Amino acid sequence: MPNESDRLATLRKLLDAEPGDGFLLYGIAQELHKLGRHDEAAGFYDRAIEVDPKECYAFFHKAKALEQAGRRDEAAAALRAGLARARAVGDRKAASEIEGYLDEFE
């Protein structure tokens, strides 16, 4: 079974072949977050959001990464942006989960 570093290397290699793949960007962000590389993860969540405007959960996980990096105000801003995006694209489940997390900040 590959370890997290192997998974990250594999995802990065796949991303080299498909640089605009939102799923790969999100996967890399998730792996970086697991590795405690929160600032770098937040950047990859941003890239996933840019590539796939309907990817609402990237906002949620970006906020988690920012919170763990001690960037609480930015985390709350990411949640507000994610909530607006989820509502705009009609993703009620994501909107509900993002709103619940945002309530913890306010």
C-alpha positions in Angstrom: 0.0 0.0 0.0 1.5 3.4 -1.0 2.2 5.9 1.7 1.0 9.5 1.6 4.2 10.8 0.0 3.9 8.1 -2.8 0.3 9.2 -3.4 1.3 12.8 -3.6 4.1 12.0 -6.0 1.7 10.0 -8.2 -0.9 12.8 -8.1 1.7 15.4 -9.1 2.9 13.2 -12.0 -0.7 12.8 -13.2 -1.2 16.6 -12.8 1.8 17.2 -15.1 -0.1 15.3 -17.8 -3.5 17.0 -17.0 -2.7 20.4 -15.5 -6.3 21.6 -15.6 -7.8 18.6 -13.9 -9.8 19.9 -10.9 -10.1 16.4 -9.4 -6.3 16.0 -9.3 -5.8 19.5 -7.9 -8.3 18.7 -5.1 -6.6 15.4 -4.5 -3.2 17.0 -4.1 -4.7 19.6 -1.8 -6.2 16.8 0.4 -2.8 15.0 0.5 -0.9 18.1 1.4 -3.5 18.8 4.1 -3.0 15.3 5.6 0.7 15.9 5.6 0.3 19.1 7.6 1.3 21.4 4.7 -1.7 23.6 5.2 -0.6 26.7 3.4 0.4 24.7 0.3 -2.9 22.8 0.5 -4.8 26.1 0.6 -3.1 27.1 -2.7 -4.1 23.8 -4.3 -7.7 24.2 -3.1 -7.7 27.6 -4.8 -6.5 26.1 -8.0 -9.2 23.4 -7.8 -11.9 26.1 -7.2 -10.5 28.1 -10.2 -10.6 25.1 -12.5 -14.0 23.8 -11.3 -16.4 26.6 -10.2 -18.9 24.0 -8.9 -16.3 22.5 -6.5 -17.9 23.8 -3.3 -16.2 21.4 -0.9 -12.8 22.8 -1.8 -13.9 26.0 0.1 -14.8 23.9 3.2 -11.4 22.0 3.2 -9.5 25.2 2.3 -11.0 26.7 5.5 -9.9 23.7 7.5 -6.3 24.1 6.2 -6.3 27.8 6.8 -7.7 27.4 10.3 -5.0 24.8 11.1 -2.4 27.2 9.7 -3.6 29.8 12.2 -5.2 31.9 9.6 -8.7 32.0 11.1 -9.9 35.2 9.4 -9.0 33.9 6.0 -10.7 30.6 6.9 -13.9 32.4 7.7 -13.6 34.4 4.4 -13.2 31.1 2.5 -16.3 29.8 4.1 -18.3 32.8 3.2 -17.1 32.6 -0.4 -17.9 28.9 -0.4 -21.4 29.4 1.0 -22.1 32.0 -1.7 -20.8 29.7 -4.4 -22.8 26.7 -3.1 -25.9 28.7 -3.1 -25.2 30.1 -6.6 -24.7 26.6 -8.1 -27.6 25.1 -6.1 -25.6 22.7 -4.0 -27.7 22.6 -0.8 -25.8 19.9 0.9 -22.5 21.8 0.6 -24.2 25.1 1.5 -25.5 23.4 4.7 -22.2 22.0 5.7 -20.3 25.2 4.9 -22.9 27.2 6.9 -22.5 24.9 9.8 -18.8 25.3 9.9 -19.1 29.1 9.4 -21.4 29.2 12.5 -18.4 28.0 14.5 -16.5 31.1 13.5 -19.2 33.7 14.2 
